[in-house]
Amino acid sequence: MRTWLKEKRQAAGLTMAQMAEKLWITESYYSNIEAGKRQKVLDLTIAAQLAKILNMTLEEIFECEKEVKE
């Protein structure tokens, strides 16, 4: 589970539906990303979009992802 992603999304005041809309994906697909069931390794396109939406750098995104795998 990507708790970091859920926390960042909530801190930004976004629902799952709003985040999915910004990423141009379905809410179901986004939910699965957050749950760790999809995009087990975030592709660069999704990571870059997340960085922009959440006001983070790609390095910060990948650092959070590194912690998920540990």
Predicted model as a PDB file, atoms N, CA, C, CB and O in Angstrom, pLDDT in the B-factor column:
MODEL        1                                                                  
ATOM      1  N   MET A   1       0.845  -1.186   0.000  1.00 91.00           N  
ATOM      2  CA  MET A   1       0.000   0.000   0.000  1.00 91.00           C  
ATOM      3  C   MET A   1       0.881   1.237   0.000  1.00 91.00           C  
ATOM      4  CB  MET A   1      -0.956   0.005   1.218  1.00 91.00           C  
ATOM      5  O   MET A   1       1.913   1.290   0.669  1.00 91.00           O  
ATOM      6  N   ARG A   2       0.456   2.213  -0.754  1.00 95.00           N  
ATOM      7  CA  ARG A   2       1.196   3.472  -0.837  1.00 95.00           C  
ATOM      8  C   ARG A   2       0.568   4.485   0.127  1.00 95.00           C  
ATOM      9  CB  ARG A   2       1.198   4.025  -2.302  1.00 95.00           C  
ATOM     10  O   ARG A   2      -0.154   5.392  -0.289  1.00 95.00           O  
ATOM     11  N   THR A   3       0.853   4.317   1.401  1.00 95.00           N  
ATOM     12  CA  THR A   3       0.293   5.243   2.380  1.00 95.00           C  
ATOM     13  C   THR A   3       0.797   6.657   2.140  1.00 95.00           C  
ATOM     14  CB  THR A   3       0.640   4.794   3.799  1.00 95.00           C  
ATOM     15  O   THR A   3       0.086   7.628   2.401  1.00 95.00           O  
ATOM     16  N   TRP A   4       2.016   6.773   1.646  1.00 96.00           N  
ATOM     17  CA  TRP A   4       2.553   8.112   1.369  1.00 96.00           C  
ATOM     18  C   TRP A   4       1.683   8.827   0.344  1.00 96.00           C  
ATOM     19  CB  TRP A   4       4.013   8.025   0.865  1.00 96.00           C  
ATOM     20  O   TRP A   4       1.442  10.029   0.461  1.00 96.00           O  
ATOM     21  N   LEU A   5       1.215   8.097  -0.656  1.00 97.00           N  
ATOM     22  CA  LEU A   5       0.411   8.696  -1.713  1.00 97.00           C  
ATOM     23  C   LEU A   5      -0.954   9.129  -1.166  1.00 97.00           C  
ATOM     24  CB  LEU A   5       0.235   7.705  -2.883  1.00 97.00           C  
ATOM     25  O   LEU A   5      -1.445  10.213  -1.481  1.00 97.00           O  
ATOM     26  N   LYS A   6      -1.546   8.281  -0.358  1.00 97.00           N  
ATOM     27  CA  LYS A   6      -2.827   8.621   0.259  1.00 97.00           C  
ATOM     28  C   LYS A   6      -2.680   9.871   1.128  1.00 97.00           C  
ATOM     29  CB  LYS A   6      -3.358   7.436   1.101  1.00 97.00           C  
ATOM     30  O   LYS A   6      -3.511  10.776   1.066  1.00 97.00           O  
ATOM     31  N   GLU A   7      -1.623   9.915   1.936  1.00 97.00           N  
ATOM     32  CA  GLU A   7      -1.401  11.055   2.827  1.00 97.00           C  
ATOM     33  C   GLU A   7      -1.176  12.345   2.047  1.00 97.00           C  
ATOM     34  CB  GLU A   7      -0.209  10.786   3.737  1.00 97.00           C  
ATOM     35  O   GLU A   7      -1.713  13.392   2.406  1.00 97.00           O  
ATOM     36  N   LYS A   8      -0.383  12.270   0.984  1.00 97.00           N  
ATOM     37  CA  LYS A   8      -0.109  13.455   0.161  1.00 97.00           C  
ATOM     38  C   LYS A   8      -1.377  13.923  -0.553  1.00 97.00           C  
ATOM     39  CB  LYS A   8       1.000  13.152  -0.872  1.00 97.00           C  
ATOM     40  O   LYS A   8      -1.641  15.123  -0.637  1.00 97.00           O  
ATOM     41  N   ARG A   9      -2.158  12.973  -1.064  1.00 98.00           N  
ATOM     42  CA  ARG A   9      -3.412  13.311  -1.746  1.00 98.00           C  
ATOM     43  C   ARG A   9      -4.359  14.011  -0.787  1.00 98.00           C  
ATOM     44  CB  ARG A   9      -4.080  12.047  -2.327  1.00 98.00           C  
ATOM     45  O   ARG A   9      -4.941  15.044  -1.118  1.00 98.00           O  
ATOM     46  N   GLN A  10      -4.513  13.436   0.415  1.00 98.00           N  
ATOM     47  CA  GLN A  10      -5.411  14.024   1.406  1.00 98.00           C  
ATOM     48  C   GLN A  10      -4.912  15.395   1.864  1.00 98.00           C  
ATOM     49  CB  GLN A  10      -5.556  13.090   2.608  1.00 98.00           C  
ATOM     50  O   GLN A  10      -5.709  16.310   2.068  1.00 98.00           O  
ATOM     51  N   ALA A  11      -3.603  15.535   2.024  1.00 97.00           N  
ATOM     52  CA  ALA A  11      -3.038  16.824   2.427  1.00 97.00           C  
ATOM     53  C   ALA A  11      -3.293  17.892   1.363  1.00 97.00           C  
ATOM     54  CB  ALA A  11      -1.529  16.688   2.687  1.00 97.00           C  
ATOM     55  O   ALA A  11      -3.425  19.075   1.678  1.00 97.00           O  
ATOM     56  N   ALA A  12      -3.362  17.464   0.105  1.00 97.00           N  
ATOM     57  CA  ALA A  12      -3.656  18.387  -0.992  1.00 97.00           C  
ATOM     58  C   ALA A  12      -5.151  18.666  -1.108  1.00 97.00           C  
ATOM     59  CB  ALA A  12      -3.130  17.824  -2.309  1.00 97.00           C  
ATOM     60  O   ALA A  12      -5.575  19.477  -1.930  1.00 97.00           O  
ATOM     61  N   GLY A  13      -5.948  17.989  -0.280  1.00 98.00           N  
ATOM     62  CA  GLY A  13      -7.392  18.206  -0.283  1.00 98.00           C  
ATOM     63  C   GLY A  13      -8.099  17.586  -1.477  1.00 98.00           C  
ATOM     64  O   GLY A  13      -9.140  18.073  -1.918  1.00 98.00           O  
ATOM     65  N   LEU A  14      -7.520  16.498  -1.999  1.00 98.00           N  
ATOM     66  CA  LEU A  14      -8.085  15.843  -3.178  1.00 98.00           C  
ATOM     67  C   LEU A  14      -8.719  14.508  -2.824  1.00 98.00           C  
ATOM     68  CB  LEU A  14      -7.011  15.641  -4.235  1.00 98.00           C  
ATOM     69  O   LEU A  14      -8.203  13.762  -1.992  1.00 98.00           O  
ATOM     70  N   THR A  15      -9.835  14.219  -3.460  1.00 98.00           N  
ATOM     71  CA  THR A  15     -10.442  12.897  -3.333  1.00 98.00           C  
ATOM     72  C   THR A  15      -9.773  11.972  -4.351  1.00 98.00           C  
ATOM     73  CB  THR A  15     -12.001  12.957  -3.554  1.00 98.00           C  
ATOM     74  O   THR A  15      -9.026  12.421  -5.221  1.00 98.00           O  
ATOM     75  N   MET A  16     -10.050  10.693  -4.228  1.00 98.00           N  
ATOM     76  CA  MET A  16      -9.530   9.752  -5.220  1.00 98.00           C  
ATOM     77  C   MET A  16     -10.070  10.088  -6.606  1.00 98.00           C  
ATOM     78  CB  MET A  16      -9.897   8.305  -4.840  1.00 98.00           C  
ATOM     79  O   MET A  16      -9.347  10.004  -7.599  1.00 98.00           O  
ATOM     80  N   ALA A  17     -11.333  10.464  -6.667  1.00 98.00           N  
ATOM     81  CA  ALA A  17     -11.944  10.801  -7.955  1.00 98.00           C  
ATOM     82  C   ALA A  17     -11.263  12.021  -8.580  1.00 98.00           C  
ATOM     83  CB  ALA A  17     -13.451  11.066  -7.781  1.00 98.00           C  
ATOM     84  O   ALA A  17     -11.012  12.042  -9.785  1.00 98.00           O  
ATOM     85  N   GLN A  18     -10.969  13.025  -7.771  1.00 98.00           N  
ATOM     86  CA  GLN A  18     -10.310  14.221  -8.286  1.00 98.00           C  
ATOM     87  C   GLN A  18      -8.891  13.907  -8.770  1.00 98.00           C  
ATOM     88  CB  GLN A  18     -10.271  15.310  -7.208  1.00 98.00           C  
ATOM     89  O   GLN A  18      -8.453  14.404  -9.807  1.00 98.00           O  
ATOM     90  N   MET A  19      -8.190  13.082  -8.007  1.00 98.00           N  
ATOM     91  CA  MET A  19      -6.833  12.702  -8.398  1.00 98.00           C  
ATOM     92  C   MET A  19      -6.861  11.919  -9.705  1.00 98.00           C  
ATOM     93  CB  MET A  19      -6.157  11.870  -7.288  1.00 98.00           C  
ATOM     94  O   MET A  19      -6.050  12.159 -10.599  1.00 98.00           O  
ATOM     95  N   ALA A  20      -7.781  11.000  -9.807  1.00 98.00           N  
ATOM     96  CA  ALA A  20      -7.904  10.204 -11.035  1.00 98.00           C  
ATOM     97  C   ALA A  20      -8.185  11.108 -12.230  1.00 98.00           C  
ATOM     98  CB  ALA A  20      -9.023   9.147 -10.892  1.00 98.00           C  
ATOM     99  O   ALA A  20      -7.616  10.919 -13.305  1.00 98.00           O  
ATOM    100  N   GLU A  21      -9.050  12.076 -12.042  1.00 98.00           N  
ATOM    101  CA  GLU A  21      -9.381  12.997 -13.127  1.00 98.00           C  
ATOM    102  C   GLU A  21      -8.144  13.771 -13.578  1.00 98.00           C  
ATOM    103  CB  GLU A  21     -10.484  13.972 -12.687  1.00 98.00           C  
ATOM    104  O   GLU A  21      -7.920  13.946 -14.776  1.00 98.00           O  
ATOM    105  N   LYS A  22      -7.345  14.230 -12.623  1.00 97.00           N  
ATOM    106  CA  LYS A  22      -6.127  14.977 -12.950  1.00 97.00           C  
ATOM    107  C   LYS A  22      -5.107  14.092 -13.677  1.00 97.00           C  
ATOM    108  CB  LYS A  22      -5.502  15.559 -11.671  1.00 97.00           C  
ATOM    109  O   LYS A  22      -4.323  14.578 -14.492  1.00 97.00           O  
ATOM    110  N   LEU A  23      -5.128  12.799 -13.377  1.00 97.00           N  
ATOM    111  CA  LEU A  23      -4.194  11.860 -14.008  1.00 97.00           C  
ATOM    112  C   LEU A  23      -4.735  11.292 -15.321  1.00 97.00           C  
ATOM    113  CB  LEU A  23      -3.881  10.721 -13.052  1.00 97.00           C  
ATOM    114  O   LEU A  23      -4.033  10.567 -16.026  1.00 97.00           O  
ATOM    115  N   TRP A  24      -5.981  11.624 -15.644  1.00 97.00           N  
ATOM    116  CA  TRP A  24      -6.638  11.114 -16.853  1.00 97.00           C  
ATOM    117  C   TRP A  24      -6.774   9.597 -16.826  1.00 97.00           C  
ATOM    118  CB  TRP A  24      -5.860  11.538 -18.095  1.00 97.00           C  
ATOM    119  O   TRP A  24      -6.582   8.923 -17.838  1.00 97.00           O  
ATOM    120  N   ILE A  25      -7.111   9.070 -15.641  1.00 97.00           N  
ATOM    121  CA  ILE A  25      -7.353   7.637 -15.483  1.00 97.00           C  
ATOM    122  C   ILE A  25      -8.654   7.466 -14.710  1.00 97.00           C  
ATOM    123  CB  ILE A  25      -6.158   6.926 -14.749  1.00 97.00           C  
ATOM    124  O   ILE A  25      -9.203   8.436 -14.187  1.00 97.00           O  
ATOM    125  N   THR A  26      -9.147   6.227 -14.638  1.00 97.00           N  
ATOM    126  CA  THR A  26     -10.379   5.991 -13.887  1.00 97.00           C  
ATOM    127  C   THR A  26     -10.088   6.009 -12.386  1.00 97.00           C  
ATOM    128  CB  THR A  26     -11.021   4.644 -14.299  1.00 97.00           C  
ATOM    129  O   THR A  26      -8.960   5.793 -11.943  1.00 97.00           O  
ATOM    130  N   GLU A  27     -11.136   6.271 -11.634  1.00 98.00           N  
ATOM    131  CA  GLU A  27     -10.985   6.259 -10.170  1.00 98.00           C  
ATOM    132  C   GLU A  27     -10.581   4.867  -9.696  1.00 98.00           C  
ATOM    133  CB  GLU A  27     -12.301   6.703  -9.476  1.00 98.00           C  
ATOM    134  O   GLU A  27      -9.774   4.735  -8.776  1.00 98.00           O  
ATOM    135  N   SER A  28     -11.134   3.841 -10.311  1.00 98.00           N  
ATOM    136  CA  SER A  28     -10.802   2.468  -9.959  1.00 98.00           C  
ATOM    137  C   SER A  28      -9.310   2.188 -10.163  1.00 98.00           C  
ATOM    138  CB  SER A  28     -11.641   1.495 -10.788  1.00 98.00           C  
ATOM    139  O   SER A  28      -8.653   1.582  -9.317  1.00 98.00           O  
ATOM    140  N   TYR A  29      -8.796   2.644 -11.307  1.00 97.00           N  
ATOM    141  CA  TYR A  29      -7.376   2.431 -11.593  1.00 97.00           C  
ATOM    142  C   TYR A  29      -6.518   3.188 -10.585  1.00 97.00           C  
ATOM    143  CB  TYR A  29      -7.033   2.877 -13.035  1.00 97.00           C  
ATOM    144  O   TYR A  29      -5.525   2.656 -10.089  1.00 97.00           O  
ATOM    145  N   TYR A  30      -6.902   4.438 -10.278  1.00 97.00           N  
ATOM    146  CA  TYR A  30      -6.145   5.207  -9.296  1.00 97.00           C  
ATOM    147  C   TYR A  30      -6.178   4.521  -7.931  1.00 97.00           C  
ATOM    148  CB  TYR A  30      -6.700   6.636  -9.188  1.00 97.00           C  
ATOM    149  O   TYR A  30      -5.158   4.426  -7.250  1.00 97.00           O  
ATOM    150  N   SER A  31      -7.351   4.048  -7.542  1.00 97.00           N  
ATOM    151  CA  SER A  31      -7.491   3.352  -6.264  1.00 97.00           C  
ATOM    152  C   SER A  31      -6.533   2.168  -6.188  1.00 97.00           C  
ATOM    153  CB  SER A  31      -8.941   2.877  -6.064  1.00 97.00           C  
ATOM    154  O   SER A  31      -5.930   1.907  -5.146  1.00 97.00           O  
ATOM    155  N   ASN A  32      -6.402   1.464  -7.291  1.00 97.00           N  
ATOM    156  CA  ASN A  32      -5.487   0.321  -7.328  1.00 97.00           C  
ATOM    157  C   ASN A  32      -4.024   0.746  -7.277  1.00 97.00           C  
ATOM    158  CB  ASN A  32      -5.733  -0.499  -8.579  1.00 97.00           C  
ATOM    159  O   ASN A  32      -3.188   0.015  -6.747  1.00 97.00           O  
ATOM    160  N   ILE A  33      -3.708   1.911  -7.816  1.00 96.00           N  
ATOM    161  CA  ILE A  33      -2.340   2.428  -7.703  1.00 96.00           C  
ATOM    162  C   ILE A  33      -2.045   2.732  -6.244  1.00 96.00           C  
ATOM    163  CB  ILE A  33      -2.142   3.702  -8.581  1.00 96.00           C  
ATOM    164  O   ILE A  33      -0.998   2.348  -5.723  1.00 96.00           O  
ATOM    165  N   GLU A  34      -2.969   3.422  -5.585  1.00 96.00           N  
ATOM    166  CA  GLU A  34      -2.786   3.790  -4.183  1.00 96.00           C  
ATOM    167  C   GLU A  34      -2.700   2.547  -3.294  1.00 96.00           C  
ATOM    168  CB  GLU A  34      -3.934   4.694  -3.716  1.00 96.00           C  
ATOM    169  O   GLU A  34      -1.951   2.526  -2.318  1.00 96.00           O  
ATOM    170  N   ALA A  35      -3.462   1.528  -3.636  1.00 94.00           N  
ATOM    171  CA  ALA A  35      -3.465   0.285  -2.866  1.00 94.00           C  
ATOM    172  C   ALA A  35      -2.251  -0.595  -3.175  1.00 94.00           C  
ATOM    173  CB  ALA A  35      -4.741  -0.490  -3.143  1.00 94.00           C  
ATOM    174  O   ALA A  35      -2.003  -1.583  -2.484  1.00 94.00           O  
ATOM    175  N   GLY A  36      -1.497  -0.232  -4.217  1.00 91.00           N  
ATOM    176  CA  GLY A  36      -0.323  -1.007  -4.572  1.00 91.00           C  
ATOM    177  C   GLY A  36      -0.613  -2.200  -5.457  1.00 91.00           C  
ATOM    178  O   GLY A  36       0.254  -3.051  -5.653  1.00 91.00           O  
ATOM    179  N   LYS A  37      -1.830  -2.275  -5.999  1.00 94.00           N  
ATOM    180  CA  LYS A  37      -2.209  -3.398  -6.847  1.00 94.00           C  
ATOM    181  C   LYS A  37      -1.862  -3.145  -8.308  1.00 94.00           C  
ATOM    182  CB  LYS A  37      -3.694  -3.679  -6.709  1.00 94.00           C  
ATOM    183  O   LYS A  37      -1.683  -4.094  -9.071  1.00 94.00           O  
ATOM    184  N   ARG A  38      -1.765  -1.892  -8.706  1.00 94.00           N  
ATOM    185  CA  ARG A  38      -1.392  -1.506 -10.071  1.00 94.00           C  
ATOM    186  C   ARG A  38      -0.166  -0.629 -10.000  1.00 94.00           C  
ATOM    187  CB  ARG A  38      -2.556  -0.772 -10.801  1.00 94.00           C  
ATOM    188  O   ARG A  38       0.121  -0.014  -8.972  1.00 94.00           O  
ATOM    189  N   GLN A  39       0.552  -0.579 -11.104  1.00 92.00           N  
ATOM    190  CA  GLN A  39       1.759   0.243 -11.172  1.00 92.00           C  
ATOM    191  C   GLN A  39       2.683  -0.095 -10.000  1.00 92.00           C  
ATOM    192  CB  GLN A  39       1.397   1.752 -11.165  1.00 92.00           C  
ATOM    193  O   GLN A  39       3.153   0.792  -9.288  1.00 92.00           O  
ATOM    194  N   LYS A  40       2.930  -1.380  -9.815  1.00 90.00           N  
ATOM    195  CA  LYS A  40       3.800  -1.790  -8.704  1.00 90.00           C  
ATOM    196  C   LYS A  40       5.127  -1.046  -8.756  1.00 90.00           C  
ATOM    197  CB  LYS A  40       4.046  -3.313  -8.740  1.00 90.00           C  
ATOM    198  O   LYS A  40       5.722  -0.740  -7.722  1.00 90.00           O  
ATOM    199  N   VAL A  41       5.580  -0.760  -9.961  1.00 91.00           N  
ATOM    200  CA  VAL A  41       6.696   0.145 -10.185  1.00 91.00           C  
ATOM    201  C   VAL A  41       6.117   1.295 -10.997  1.00 91.00           C  
ATOM    202  CB  VAL A  41       7.921  -0.566 -10.927  1.00 91.00           C  
ATOM    203  O   VAL A  41       5.746   1.120 -12.158  1.00 91.00           O  
ATOM    204  N   LEU A  42       6.043   2.462 -10.388  1.00 92.00           N  
ATOM    205  CA  LEU A  42       5.441   3.604 -11.072  1.00 92.00           C  
ATOM    206  C   LEU A  42       6.184   3.902 -12.358  1.00 92.00           C  
ATOM    207  CB  LEU A  42       5.435   4.839 -10.166  1.00 92.00           C  
ATOM    208  O   LEU A  42       7.410   4.014 -12.368  1.00 92.00           O  
ATOM    209  N   ASP A  43       5.431   4.029 -13.448  1.00 92.00           N  
ATOM    210  CA  ASP A  43       6.098   4.429 -14.675  1.00 92.00           C  
ATOM    211  C   ASP A  43       6.361   5.927 -14.623  1.00 92.00           C  
ATOM    212  CB  ASP A  43       5.251   4.054 -15.920  1.00 92.00           C  
ATOM    213  O   ASP A  43       5.741   6.655 -13.847  1.00 92.00           O  
ATOM    214  N   LEU A  44       7.274   6.368 -15.447  1.00 95.00           N  
ATOM    215  CA  LEU A  44       7.725   7.755 -15.397  1.00 95.00           C  
ATOM    216  C   LEU A  44       6.600   8.746 -15.677  1.00 95.00           C  
ATOM    217  CB  LEU A  44       8.844   7.965 -16.387  1.00 95.00           C  
ATOM    218  O   LEU A  44       6.568   9.825 -15.084  1.00 95.00           O  
ATOM    219  N   THR A  45       5.688   8.401 -16.562  1.00 95.00           N  
ATOM    220  CA  THR A  45       4.580   9.302 -16.894  1.00 95.00           C  
ATOM    221  C   THR A  45       3.701   9.555 -15.673  1.00 95.00           C  
ATOM    222  CB  THR A  45       3.737   8.719 -18.042  1.00 95.00           C  
ATOM    223  O   THR A  45       3.379  10.700 -15.357  1.00 95.00           O  
ATOM    224  N   ILE A  46       3.316   8.480 -14.993  1.00 96.00           N  
ATOM    225  CA  ILE A  46       2.479   8.622 -13.781  1.00 96.00           C  
ATOM    226  C   ILE A  46       3.257   9.355 -12.697  1.00 96.00           C  
ATOM    227  CB  ILE A  46       2.011   7.227 -13.258  1.00 96.00           C  
ATOM    228  O   ILE A  46       2.717  10.246 -12.041  1.00 96.00           O  
ATOM    229  N   ALA A  47       4.518   8.988 -12.503  1.00 96.00           N  
ATOM    230  CA  ALA A  47       5.341   9.637 -11.474  1.00 96.00           C  
ATOM    231  C   ALA A  47       5.459  11.136 -11.732  1.00 96.00           C  
ATOM    232  CB  ALA A  47       6.741   9.001 -11.425  1.00 96.00           C  
ATOM    233  O   ALA A  47       5.357  11.936 -10.803  1.00 96.00           O  
ATOM    234  N   ALA A  48       5.674  11.518 -12.995  1.00 97.00           N  
ATOM    235  CA  ALA A  48       5.807  12.937 -13.335  1.00 97.00           C  
ATOM    236  C   ALA A  48       4.495  13.681 -13.092  1.00 97.00           C  
ATOM    237  CB  ALA A  48       6.244  13.100 -14.800  1.00 97.00           C  
ATOM    238  O   ALA A  48       4.499  14.808 -12.598  1.00 97.00           O  
ATOM    239  N   GLN A  49       3.390  13.057 -13.436  1.00 97.00           N  
ATOM    240  CA  GLN A  49       2.088  13.690 -13.204  1.00 97.00           C  
ATOM    241  C   GLN A  49       1.816  13.837 -11.709  1.00 97.00           C  
ATOM    242  CB  GLN A  49       0.964  12.872 -13.869  1.00 97.00           C  
ATOM    243  O   GLN A  49       1.323  14.873 -11.263  1.00 97.00           O  
ATOM    244  N   LEU A  50       2.136  12.805 -10.938  1.00 97.00           N  
ATOM    245  CA  LEU A  50       1.948  12.876  -9.487  1.00 97.00           C  
ATOM    246  C   LEU A  50       2.797  13.997  -8.891  1.00 97.00           C  
ATOM    247  CB  LEU A  50       2.305  11.526  -8.828  1.00 97.00           C  
ATOM    248  O   LEU A  50       2.332  14.756  -8.040  1.00 97.00           O  
ATOM    249  N   ALA A  51       4.036  14.090  -9.343  1.00 97.00           N  
ATOM    250  CA  ALA A  51       4.939  15.127  -8.840  1.00 97.00           C  
ATOM    251  C   ALA A  51       4.339  16.512  -9.080  1.00 97.00           C  
ATOM    252  CB  ALA A  51       6.328  15.016  -9.516  1.00 97.00           C  
ATOM    253  O   ALA A  51       4.366  17.368  -8.195  1.00 97.00           O  
ATOM    254  N   LYS A  52       3.805  16.724 -10.262  1.00 97.00           N  
ATOM    255  CA  LYS A  52       3.222  18.022 -10.603  1.00 97.00           C  
ATOM    256  C   LYS A  52       1.981  18.305  -9.758  1.00 97.00           C  
ATOM    257  CB  LYS A  52       2.865  18.072 -12.095  1.00 97.00           C  
ATOM    258  O   LYS A  52       1.835  19.397  -9.209  1.00 97.00           O  
ATOM    259  N   ILE A  53       1.095  17.325  -9.657  1.00 97.00           N  
ATOM    260  CA  ILE A  53      -0.156  17.499  -8.913  1.00 97.00           C  
ATOM    261  C   ILE A  53       0.105  17.725  -7.426  1.00 97.00           C  
ATOM    262  CB  ILE A  53      -1.061  16.278  -9.103  1.00 97.00           C  
ATOM    263  O   ILE A  53      -0.543  18.561  -6.795  1.00 97.00           O  
ATOM    264  N   LEU A  54       1.057  16.977  -6.874  1.00 98.00           N  
ATOM    265  CA  LEU A  54       1.314  17.030  -5.433  1.00 98.00           C  
ATOM    266  C   LEU A  54       2.419  18.015  -5.054  1.00 98.00           C  
ATOM    267  CB  LEU A  54       1.679  15.656  -4.933  1.00 98.00           C  
ATOM    268  O   LEU A  54       2.831  18.090  -3.896  1.00 98.00           O  
ATOM    269  N   ASN A  55       2.895  18.775  -6.057  1.00 97.00           N  
ATOM    270  CA  ASN A  55       3.943  19.763  -5.817  1.00 97.00           C  
ATOM    271  C   ASN A  55       5.184  19.118  -5.184  1.00 97.00           C  
ATOM    272  CB  ASN A  55       3.413  20.887  -4.914  1.00 97.00           C  
ATOM    273  O   ASN A  55       5.707  19.585  -4.172  1.00 97.00           O  
ATOM    274  N   MET A  56       5.624  18.050  -5.805  1.00 97.00           N  
ATOM    275  CA  MET A  56       6.801  17.317  -5.359  1.00 97.00           C  
ATOM    276  C   MET A  56       7.775  17.210  -6.521  1.00 97.00           C  
ATOM    277  CB  MET A  56       6.419  15.907  -4.820  1.00 97.00           C  
ATOM    278  O   MET A  56       7.409  17.444  -7.673  1.00 97.00           O  
ATOM    279  N   THR A  57       9.011  16.857  -6.216  1.00 97.00           N  
ATOM    280  CA  THR A  57       9.970  16.573  -7.277  1.00 97.00           C  
ATOM    281  C   THR A  57       9.899  15.084  -7.605  1.00 97.00           C  
ATOM    282  CB  THR A  57      11.420  16.990  -6.859  1.00 97.00           C  
ATOM    283  O   THR A  57       9.390  14.290  -6.815  1.00 97.00           O  
ATOM    284  N   LEU A  58      10.410  14.717  -8.771  1.00 96.00           N  
ATOM    285  CA  LEU A  58      10.472  13.292  -9.111  1.00 96.00           C  
ATOM    286  C   LEU A  58      11.338  12.547  -8.110  1.00 96.00           C  
ATOM    287  CB  LEU A  58      11.019  13.093 -10.538  1.00 96.00           C  
ATOM    288  O   LEU A  58      11.051  11.401  -7.765  1.00 96.00           O  
ATOM    289  N   GLU A  59      12.389  13.192  -7.647  1.00 96.00           N  
ATOM    290  CA  GLU A  59      13.264  12.562  -6.659  1.00 96.00           C  
ATOM    291  C   GLU A  59      12.496  12.224  -5.385  1.00 96.00           C  
ATOM    292  CB  GLU A  59      14.450  13.478  -6.333  1.00 96.00           C  
ATOM    293  O   GLU A  59      12.686  11.156  -4.804  1.00 96.00           O  
ATOM    294  N   GLU A  60      11.628  13.138  -4.954  1.00 97.00           N  
ATOM    295  CA  GLU A  60      10.817  12.884  -3.757  1.00 97.00           C  
ATOM    296  C   GLU A  60       9.846  11.734  -3.995  1.00 97.00           C  
ATOM    297  CB  GLU A  60      10.044  14.151  -3.348  1.00 97.00           C  
ATOM    298  O   GLU A  60       9.636  10.903  -3.111  1.00 97.00           O  
ATOM    299  N   ILE A  61       9.255  11.685  -5.184  1.00 96.00           N  
ATOM    300  CA  ILE A  61       8.340  10.588  -5.519  1.00 96.00           C  
ATOM    301  C   ILE A  61       9.084   9.261  -5.442  1.00 96.00           C  
ATOM    302  CB  ILE A  61       7.727  10.786  -6.935  1.00 96.00           C  
ATOM    303  O   ILE A  61       8.612   8.314  -4.812  1.00 96.00           O  
ATOM    304  N   PHE A  62      10.244   9.194  -6.084  1.00 94.00           N  
ATOM    305  CA  PHE A  62      10.988   7.933  -6.110  1.00 94.00           C  
ATOM    306  C   PHE A  62      11.545   7.561  -4.733  1.00 94.00           C  
ATOM    307  CB  PHE A  62      12.126   8.023  -7.117  1.00 94.00           C  
ATOM    308  O   PHE A  62      11.706   6.379  -4.429  1.00 94.00           O  
ATOM    309  N   GLU A  63      11.836   8.552  -3.912  1.00 95.00           N  
ATOM    310  CA  GLU A  63      12.276   8.268  -2.542  1.00 95.00           C  
ATOM    311  C   GLU A  63      11.129   7.649  -1.739  1.00 95.00           C  
ATOM    312  CB  GLU A  63      12.785   9.563  -1.848  1.00 95.00           C  
ATOM    313  O   GLU A  63      11.343   6.707  -0.976  1.00 95.00           O  
ATOM    314  N   CYS A  64       9.925   8.172  -1.909  1.00 94.00           N  
ATOM    315  CA  CYS A  64       8.747   7.596  -1.253  1.00 94.00           C  
ATOM    316  C   CYS A  64       8.510   6.179  -1.738  1.00 94.00           C  
ATOM    317  CB  CYS A  64       7.502   8.459  -1.511  1.00 94.00           C  
ATOM    318  O   CYS A  64       8.182   5.294  -0.947  1.00 94.00           O  
ATOM    319  N   GLU A  65       8.674   5.959  -3.039  1.00 93.00           N  
ATOM    320  CA  GLU A  65       8.491   4.625  -3.609  1.00 93.00           C  
ATOM    321  C   GLU A  65       9.538   3.649  -3.075  1.00 93.00           C  
ATOM    322  CB  GLU A  65       8.561   4.686  -5.137  1.00 93.00           C  
ATOM    323  O   GLU A  65       9.246   2.475  -2.844  1.00 93.00           O  
ATOM    324  N   LYS A  66      10.740   4.139  -2.884  1.00 89.00           N  
ATOM    325  CA  LYS A  66      11.819   3.294  -2.350  1.00 89.00           C  
ATOM    326  C   LYS A  66      11.439   2.794  -0.947  1.00 89.00           C  
ATOM    327  CB  LYS A  66      13.171   4.085  -2.303  1.00 89.00           C  
ATOM    328  O   LYS A  66      11.686   1.637  -0.607  1.00 89.00           O  
ATOM    329  N   GLU A  67      10.845   3.668  -0.148  1.00 82.00           N  
ATOM    330  CA  GLU A  67      10.444   3.295   1.199  1.00 82.00           C  
ATOM    331  C   GLU A  67       9.324   2.268   1.186  1.00 82.00           C  
ATOM    332  CB  GLU A  67      10.012   4.522   1.975  1.00 82.00           C  
ATOM    333  O   GLU A  67       9.229   1.453   2.104  1.00 82.00           O  
ATOM    334  N   VAL A  68       8.465   2.287   0.155  1.00 77.00           N  
ATOM    335  CA  VAL A  68       7.378   1.318   0.034  1.00 77.00           C  
ATOM    336  C   VAL A  68       7.939  -0.077  -0.144  1.00 77.00           C  
ATOM    337  CB  VAL A  68       6.455   1.674  -1.141  1.00 77.00           C  
ATOM    338  O   VAL A  68       7.398  -1.044   0.391  1.00 77.00           O  
ATOM    339  N   LYS A  69       9.019  -0.182  -0.892  1.00 68.00           N  
ATOM    340  CA  LYS A  69       9.594  -1.482  -1.213  1.00 68.00           C  
ATOM    341  C   LYS A  69      10.435  -2.059  -0.081  1.00 68.00           C  
ATOM    342  CB  LYS A  69      10.430  -1.371  -2.450  1.00 68.00           C  
ATOM    343  O   LYS A  69      10.685  -3.264  -0.051  1.00 68.00           O  
ATOM    344  N   GLU A  70      10.869  -1.223   0.840  1.00 59.00           N  
ATOM    345  CA  GLU A  70      11.731  -1.689   1.941  1.00 59.00           C  
ATOM    346  C   GLU A  70      10.942  -2.342   3.048  1.00 59.00           C  
ATOM    347  CB  GLU A  70      12.529  -0.540   2.511  1.00 59.00           C  
ATOM    348  O   GLU A  70      11.521  -2.785   4.040  1.00 59.00           O  
TER     349      GLU A  70                                                      
ENDMDL                                                                          
END                                                                             
